[in-house]
Amino acid sequence: MFVGVELVKDRASKTPFDPKRKLHALIKNQAMQRGLMVYPMGGTVDGRIGDHVLLAPPFICTERQIETIVERLGDAVDAALHLTTTE
């Protein structure tokens, strides 16, 4: 199973984050600190801008394990966004 999450600054306009923030890499680091492995990628809009992370949990995940993955990813995204706004 693969789940991709695209990260945008504004949902309505789908405006991507500034690539200098390297949000995808920050999310990966924050996720790993929480025991979650994600596959980060930048430049997904045009080769330069755009961030996403890919999750690849096994098919045998329980509902509780999926909830844990979602919770940890949410915490990692929140932490990464906080880091980029305080720098």
N, C-alpha and C positions, 0 to 999 in steps of 0.2 A: 504494500500500500504506500502511495506517495501523496503527500499533501503539501501544496505550495501556498505560501502566504506572501502576497505582495504588500509592500509598505509604502504608503503615500502620505504626503503632508496634508492633502485635502481630498477627502473622498469624493466630493461632488465634481471637482475639476480633474481629479486623478493626478494632481501635480506631485511629481516625485520630490524626495528630499534632495538637498544639495549633496552632490557626490563627495565633496570634501569631508562630509561628516562620517563617511564609511559606516553608515548605520548597520548594514548587514554584518560587518565584522564585529562591531560592538555587541550586537545581539548574540552572535556566536560565543563571544567571550563570556557574556553574562549567563547564557544558557549553560555553558560548560561548568560554570561556578555552581550551578544549581543541579548538576548531574544530568543534564539533557544535551544530547548531541543534535545539532542542526547542521544543514549544509547551506552556507551563506553564498550569495552571489550578488555582485554589483554590475551595473551597466545593462540591466535587463530591458530597458526601454529602447535605447538606441546604441548600445555598446559603450556608453559613457555614463548615462544617468539611469537611476532606477535601482531599487533594492528589493530583494526577496530572500526568504529562507525556505528551505525544503525540509520536510520531516518524512522519515521513512520507518514508521513503527511496524513491527511484525503483524501478520494477520491474526495471530493468536492473542493479541492484546485484550485485556478485559476492559469493561466499561470504566472501572476505577482507575486503571492504568492510563486510559485515554484522558480521563479527567485530570490526572496528575500531569500529564504531558501538556495539556492546555493551560493549566495553572502555572506551571514552570515557564512556559513560553510567554505567557502574559506578563509574569514578573520580570523576565529577561528583557522584553520589549520596553516595559515601563522604566526599568533601570537604565537601559541604553539611551532612551529618549531623555531621561533626566541628566545623564552624563553629557549629552551633546548640547543641552540647553544651559548647563552651568559652566561650560568651558569658555 
